[in-house]
Amino acid sequence: MNRLDKLSFLSPSQPTIPANKKKLDKDRASLKKSCQQFEAIFIQSMFKSMRKTLPDGGLFKKDNAHAIYQDMFDAEIANEISTKQSMGLADQMYRQMEKYLSDSEKK
């Protein structure tokens, strides 16, 4: 074992990432998540509008508990669609707003 092997712990194993790059990556991740959440809200709104077009009726009486459950179910389905099977709205919004995010870092 030579002297350089003993000092190898002094050299970084990975290159250091500048603070601006870390902040930009964090901002991009936050923007992507926000766009997905917006798409989920939009999809949930679409579900609510579609349900209004259905006639009332069925086997069970619809009360407040049913309405709350239906809203929670629609919200969860909308979240799953926006994260796993996107309609493209979140991606388009992300691409549009990412330009402004990187421009603000240059100033």
BABA-285212 format. One line per 8 residues: number of its first residue (from 1); for each residue x, y, z of N, C-alpha, C. Coordinates in steps of 0.001 Angstrom, whole numbers. Layout:
# residues N
NUM = X Y Z X Y Z X Y Z  ... $
//
This chain:
# residues 107
1 = 845 -1163 0 0 0 0 901 1239 0  698 2073 -983 1533 3269 -1047 844 4455 -369  1543 5520 -343 1081 6716 369 -199 7288 -247  -364 7214 -1573 -1552 7740 -2238 -2804 6959 -1866  -2668 5668 -1653 -3827 4867 -1255 -4350 5292 109  -3470 5648 995 -3885 6080 2326 -4608 7425 2280  -4265 8255 1314 -4847 9589 1218 -6063 9636 282  -6502 8494 -187 -7608 8494 -1137 -8905 9013 -531 $
9 = -9033 8957 784 -10252 9475 1411 -10353 10991 1290  -9266 11655 984 -9283 13104 839 -9938 13548 -464  -9848 12724 -1491 -10461 13102 -2762 -11929 12690 -2739  -12796 13569 -3200 -14218 13245 -3180 -14519 12119 -4166  -15366 11201 -3738 -15720 10083 -4612 -16699 10527 -5689  -17514 11542 -5386 -18439 12085 -6358 -18178 13578 -6494  -18340 14095 -7686 -18133 15533 -7833 -19209 16296 -7057  -18802 17396 -6483 -19757 18191 -5719 -20673 18951 -6670 $
17 = -21919 19069 -6274 -22917 19761 -7087 -23074 21162 -6513  -22991 22184 -7368 -23151 23549 -6865 -24521 23736 -6216  -24588 24662 -5289 -25837 24918 -4559 -26949 25356 -5507  -26612 26124 -6532 -27624 26577 -7491 -28239 25402 -8233  -27418 24430 -8579 -27910 23250 -9298 -28839 22442 -8406  -28476 22298 -7125 -29333 21571 -6189 -30671 22274 -6038  -30625 23600 -5919 -31853 24370 -5754 -32706 24269 -7007  -32092 24325 -8172 -32830 24222 -9427 -33481 22848 -9554 $
25 = -32760 21784 -9183 -33336 20444 -9230 -34511 20311 -8269  -34356 20899 -7093 -35440 20858 -6098 -36652 21639 -6607  -36408 22797 -7215 -37499 23606 -7759 -38203 22889 -8909  -37437 22209 -9742 -38041 21454 -10853 -38918 20322 -10332  -38441 19618 -9318 -39234 18528 -8735 -40511 19082 -8112  -40392 20211 -7447 -41556 20838 -6833 -42549 21300 -7903  -42044 21861 -8977 -42899 22301 -10076 -43622 21120 -10703  -42912 20028 -10915 -43522 18835 -11507 -44644 18300 -10616 $
33 = -44387 18254 -9316 -45402 17771 -8382 -46617 18699 -8383  -46376 20002 -8422 -47484 20968 -8453 -48314 20833 -9719  -47661 20606 -10833 -48379 20417 -12096 -49228 19147 -12049  -48692 18088 -11469 -49457 16849 -11335 -50653 17048 -10408  -50467 17807 -9337 -51580 18074 -8425 -52660 18911 -9107  -52251 19863 -9933 -53228 20657 -10673 -54006 19773 -11635  -53299 18887 -12322 -53976 17972 -13245 -54966 17086 -12480  -54605 16640 -11291 -55503 15817 -10482 -56765 16594 -10112 $
41 = -56615 17872 -9748 -57775 18705 -9422 -58656 18882 -10652  -58036 19079 -11802 -58783 19228 -13045 -59560 17952 -13370  -58922 16805 -13219 -59583 15526 -13496 -60728 15296 -12514  -60504 15620 -11252 -61560 15462 -10256 -62760 16350 -10606  -62497 17550 -11066 -63565 18449 -11488 -64332 17862 -12682  -63604 17243 -13596 -64254 16584 -14733 -65149 15445 -14253  -64664 14644 -13311 -65472 13556 -12764 -66752 14087 -12127  -66620 15172 -11368 -67781 15753 -10697 -68797 16240 -11728 $
49 = -68315 16872 -12784 -69215 17345 -13845 -69872 16182 -14568  -69127 15126 -14801 -69704 13961 -15476 -70766 13298 -14600  -70546 13243 -13302 -71525 12624 -12402 -72823 13424 -12347  -72740 14730 -12540 -73953 15551 -12529 -74867 15218 -13709  -74310 14688 -14797 -75121 14376 -15963 -75894 13070 -15795  -75517 12244 -14798 -76210 10980 -14577 -77526 11222 -13847  -78566 10492 -14223 -79841 10655 -13505 -79755 10052 -12106  -80520 10622 -11185 -80577 10077 -9831 -81332 8746 -9860 $
57 = -80997 7918 -8936 -81664 6623 -8845 -80662 5567 -8447  -81113 4346 -8433 -80244 3251 -8053 -80818 2492 -6876  -80075 1552 -6376 -80549 708 -5289 -80527 1396 -3940  -79555 2263 -3727 -79372 2866 -2419 -79696 4351 -2446  -80206 4817 -1323 -80482 6235 -1165 -79151 6987 -1065  -79060 8112 -1738 -77814 8885 -1721 -77912 9969 -658  -77040 9871 335 -77024 10839 1425 -75663 11531 1469  -75416 12294 2520 -74146 13022 2647 -72951 12078 2700 $
65 = -73097 10962 3390 -71994 10006 3488 -71610 9485 2105  -72611 9217 1297 -72343 8732 -66 -71638 9809 -885  -72079 11048 -746 -71459 12156 -1494 -70005 12357 -1066  -69746 12279 241 -68374 12436 739 -67491 11307 224  -67998 10073 315 -67232 8928 -176 -66958 9067 -1670  -67967 9486 -2430 -67803 9635 -3879 -66742 10691 -4196  -66741 11803 -3465 -65726 12844 -3679 -64326 12338 -3333  -64215 11607 -2230 -62905 11054 -1838 -62423 10036 -2864 $
73 = -63325 9213 -3348 -62971 8213 -4358 -62514 8894 -5645  -63263 9900 -6077 -62889 10633 -7292 -61532 11308 -7136  -61263 11865 -5953 -59976 12520 -5709 -58835 11516 -5794  -59015 10347 -5227 -57954 9335 -5262 -57725 8813 -6675  -58791 8560 -7398 -58656 8110 -8794 -57984 9197 -9635  -58353 10443 -9414 -57732 11551 -10152 -56239 11646 -9846  -55844 11447 -8585 -54417 11463 -8226 -53668 10340 -8926  -54251 9156 -8947 -53605 8023 -9616 -53460 8274 -11111 $
81 = -54487 8820 -11727 -54422 9103 -13168 -53344 10149 -13455  -53283 11187 -12646 -52329 12268 -12918 -50882 11834 -12715  -50630 10885 -11803 -49243 10468 -11562 -48813 9302 -12436  -49713 8380 -12714 -49305 7167 -13435 -49728 7137 -14889  -50852 7746 -15187 -51388 7666 -16545 -51848 9058 -16956  -50918 9960 -17021 -51209 11376 -17219 -51967 11626 -18527  -52828 12641 -18471 -53542 13066 -19674 -52669 13977 -20528  -51566 14437 -19979 -50656 15307 -20709 -50720 16757 -20278 $
89 = -51726 17104 -19504 -51864 18484 -19050 -50709 18882 -18137  -50345 18008 -17207 -49247 18311 -16275 -47924 18448 -17024  -47690 17577 -17990 -46441 17646 -18765 -46358 18941 -19558  -47474 19316 -20163 -47485 20551 -20955 -47276 21780 -20068  -47934 21789 -18913 -47747 22905 -17983 -46309 22966 -17486  -45728 21798 -17182 -44344 21751 -16701 -43388 22312 -17753  -43548 21877 -18996 -42661 22371 -20059 -42805 23881 -20250  -44034 24371 -20125 -44272 25802 -20298 -43643 26613 -19172 $
97 = -43789 26172 -17929 -43308 26944 -16787 -41840 26707 -16470  -41283 25601 -16921 -39866 25310 -16660 -38962 26360 -17290  -39378 26905 -18405 -38589 27946 -19075 -38381 29140 -18140  -39432 29533 -17458 -39343 30680 -16562 -38539 30347 -15314  -38575 29115 -14909 -37808 28689 -13736 -36314 28786 -14008  -35865 28292 -15152 -34450 28346 -15476 -33996 29762 -15799  -34907 30597 -16353 -34549 31992 -16628 -34332 32766 -15337  -35111 32469 -14311 -34955 33199 -13047 -33644 32836 -12363 $
105 = -33114 31648 -12630 -31834 31251 -12055 -30672 31974 -12729  -30839 32381 -13981 -29753 33045 -14713 -29577 34492 -14259  -30639 35090 -13739 -30581 36517 -13359 -29815 36731 -12093 $
//
